[in-house]
Structure formats: C-alpha cells, structure tokens
Amino acid sequence: MENQKFSIEDISSEDINYFENLGIHQKLKHKFIEIYLDIWAKNVGYNSKRPLATVDFFDLYAASGWAYDQHTEDTWAGSALLAAKAFGEYPKGRLLLLNSYDQDSVKCQKQIEILRRSILNLENYPHVIEKTKIISSEIHKATDIALGELNRNFPSLWILDPYHPDQLPWEIVEKISSTVGDPYENRATGQIAQKKPELIINLMTSILQRNMDRKPELFSSAIGMSEEKWRPIYKKYERKYIEQGNEKCTRHVILDMYADRLSKLYNKEPIIALVNAAEGGVVYTMLLVTDNDAGYHMMRKKMDEWHNYKVYKWKSEAEVSVFKKHNPDQSDLKQWF
Ligand SMILES: C[S@@+](CC[C@H](N)C(=O)[O-])C[C@H]1O[C@@H](n2cnc3c(N)ncnc32)[C@H](O)[C@@H]1O
C-alpha cells in the first residue's frame, strides 16, 4: 500500500479475515484495473477541448475494498479502493457507487463496515466521502439501483469482478451497456454518438473451461445464449483452432465468443488480458470494453509497454495479452509495483 495514501492504521487483524484472501497473482487483476483507472484519473478526461466532463465510477462487486495474501501476509487495495483513489484524483468525479454484497449476512455486514471505514479514512481525498454511495444488493437489484443513479450523458466506468461466472449473467452486461446517453454530434468526427458505460469485466475463464460439458448452463448464462444456439458457434470456432493445430483451445473459443458478443455492443473490440495462477494456468481474464477513443488507445499502449506478454490476434484488431508467461512469483512481481 505504499504511495497510495490510504490509511490502514484502523485495520485490525480480525478485519483481515474479511479481506479477499487471494494468491499473489490476483495482484495482476488489480494492476489491470488500476492501469485503466489511472488513465482515467490522469488523462482521459483531459483530452477534450471542452470543459472537463464529470465521471461516475461503479464497482458492483466491491467486497471490503481490500485484498490479502496469507502466504506473504501482503495487504493491498482491491477494486473499490482503487476506484476511490482514481475518483479522488479526477477533479470532476460526480458519483462513486460501491455495491458490497455477500449471501452470508455476517460477512456482508463486516465487509460493508470495513469498506465504509476505509472510505472515511481516505487521507488525501476527503471530497470522495460525500460523493460515495455504498449499497448492498444482489447483482440484479444492484444494477437497477446503479443505473438509476447513472448520469448517462456523461462518462461512467463500471467494474464487474465476480467470484464465479454465474454471478455475472450476460443480461447484466447487456443492461448496463445499453443504457446510453442522448445522441450528440461528435465534433472531432462529425458523427452522431451516444455516451456508453465503459466496462472492466473479470470473466472466470477457468471455471467456464472446466464446465463446458459438465455444466454448459454456466456458459449459457455468461454469454446470454441457449446451449442450442451457442454450441454450433462453439464447434465452428473450435474447428478453426484445431485446423491450425491448436487442440487445447477451449479458453480461446470461450474468449472469442465472449469478445464477439461484447464487440457487437461497442464500436471497439475489447482489450483482453489473461492472468496466470501462481501454480500455472490462466485463472481468469480481464476485459476492457469501451467506445472511448482516448481511453482505448492509451490502454492498448500501456499494455504494450507492460513487457513480455504473449499476444495473439483476435479478429483483425483485438489482442490478448498474457500478463506473465511464467508463473508470477514475488521476484517477478517486483517490476510491477
Ligand atoms: C471477487 S470478489 C470482489 C473483489 C473485489 N472486486 C476486489 O477487487 O477486492 C466478488 C464479490 O462479489 C460478491 N458477490 C457474490 N455473488 C454476488 C451477487 N450475486 N451479487 C452481488 N455480489 C455478489 C461476493 O460476495 C464478493 O464480495
């Protein structure tokens, strides 16, 4: 947490039981989120000749705001506190809405309490406090509440980071992304445009991979199509990979299909990063979907700068970057933080 100006003094060892208990690789997930939030806080909003736009940030799976690795005893900011920091740095933040929900009511209350306390303790960003709303609802209700608060004619960034694919059904992604602003003329291009929420999605690809045959309904829910509809498309994509000599292609096919769905909702293809587990293998996939030209190009550039990741082409434009070719360990991570 160095350099982040968060106050952790009030955090007790009991509180740590309610932090996200993660492996060190999960830092890479937070790094992906942080990179884009940072671009937002420092660049995106400043690229227009017009007065700075307000921004709304939403984190619909906020948990306690903290993450913890029991092996290294390292503690770091989760998505909600990263969002709070970026929101605090951006001069015209309008709303920071955090949804912290857990089925276990004791855990839920405790996480909300830690989150609230952590926001109140943001040393350098006191104005964040008055602009933050913390809610606690299951994702369907939380989405409706959040959309009711959204200023849809101005930019917004949504972080969707569930544990499990069935906690983020496609209908949620579609509902958020189709809540657009009134049409306006983009002065740079002369074209009619509409503001559209920008999304950072954590797709739990490893769970989906394991369950394509055992529990196909998981993928149906994540991609918003019946198995009858997606299975033939899946087979078609799979054939393409097998013909190229890539037999183990389940993850590629899942990603291609998910990215296809997203790119139909946005003018740009998603930027995708795979995150490896410490013990090897990709655990989950981070996706950024946005129509925002400045944000999109800066994020691609940033990803390019982030060294030795593997890139493969998805369609003509999109790229998939593996954060680390090797299993991330502490020494590997040093160059990141
Ligand atoms: C992966 S954790 C979020 C971690 C957090 N984004 C971070 O970076 O620290 C997922 C959170 O979503 C919550 N959750 C699970 N199912 C949910 C649902 N149906 N609706 C809303 N939240 C849910 C979990 O209790 C957990 O707090």
The ligand as a MOL file (V3000), in Angstrom:
LIG
                    3D

  0  0  0     0  0            999 V3000
M  V30 BEGIN CTAB
M  V30 COUNTS 27 29 0 0 0
M  V30 BEGIN ATOM
M  V30 1 C -14.1290 -11.4420 -6.4660 0
M  V30 2 S -14.9900 -10.7130 -5.1480 0 CHG=1
M  V30 3 C -14.7800 -8.9950 -5.4420 0
M  V30 4 C -13.4240 -8.4990 -5.1290 0
M  V30 5 C -13.2440 -7.0270 -5.2830 0
M  V30 6 N -13.7130 -6.5880 -6.5770 0
M  V30 7 C -11.8050 -6.6310 -5.0610 0
M  V30 8 O -11.1100 -6.3210 -6.0370 0
M  V30 9 O -11.3840 -6.5880 -3.9100 0 CHG=-1
M  V30 10 C -16.6790 -10.9010 -5.5620 0
M  V30 11 C -17.6500 -10.2500 -4.6010 0
M  V30 12 O -18.9590 -10.3320 -5.1560 0
M  V30 13 C -19.8660 -10.7560 -4.1430 0
M  V30 14 N -20.9970 -11.4450 -4.8010 0
M  V30 15 C -21.1550 -12.7660 -4.9930 0
M  V30 16 N -22.3180 -13.0010 -5.6150 0
M  V30 17 C -22.9000 -11.8260 -5.8380 0
M  V30 18 C -24.1210 -11.4290 -6.4370 0
M  V30 19 N -24.9660 -12.3180 -6.9550 0
M  V30 20 N -24.4170 -10.1240 -6.4850 0
M  V30 21 C -23.5720 -9.2020 -5.9740 0
M  V30 22 N -22.3850 -9.5200 -5.3810 0
M  V30 23 C -22.0600 -10.8080 -5.3240 0
M  V30 24 C -19.0290 -11.6670 -3.2750 0
M  V30 25 O -19.6050 -11.8250 -2.0060 0
M  V30 26 C -17.6980 -10.9120 -3.2530 0
M  V30 27 O -17.7320 -9.9260 -2.2560 0
M  V30 END ATOM
M  V30 BEGIN BOND
M  V30 1 1 1 2
M  V30 2 1 2 3
M  V30 3 1 2 10
M  V30 4 1 3 4
M  V30 5 1 4 5
M  V30 6 1 5 6
M  V30 7 1 5 7
M  V30 8 2 7 8
M  V30 9 1 7 9
M  V30 10 1 10 11
M  V30 11 1 11 12
M  V30 12 1 11 26
M  V30 13 1 12 13
M  V30 14 1 13 14
M  V30 15 1 13 24
M  V30 16 1 14 15
M  V30 17 1 14 23
M  V30 18 2 15 16
M  V30 19 1 16 17
M  V30 20 1 17 18
M  V30 21 2 17 23
M  V30 22 1 18 19
M  V30 23 2 18 20
M  V30 24 1 20 21
M  V30 25 2 21 22
M  V30 26 1 22 23
M  V30 27 1 24 25
M  V30 28 1 24 26
M  V30 29 1 26 27
M  V30 END BOND
M  V30 END CTAB
M  END
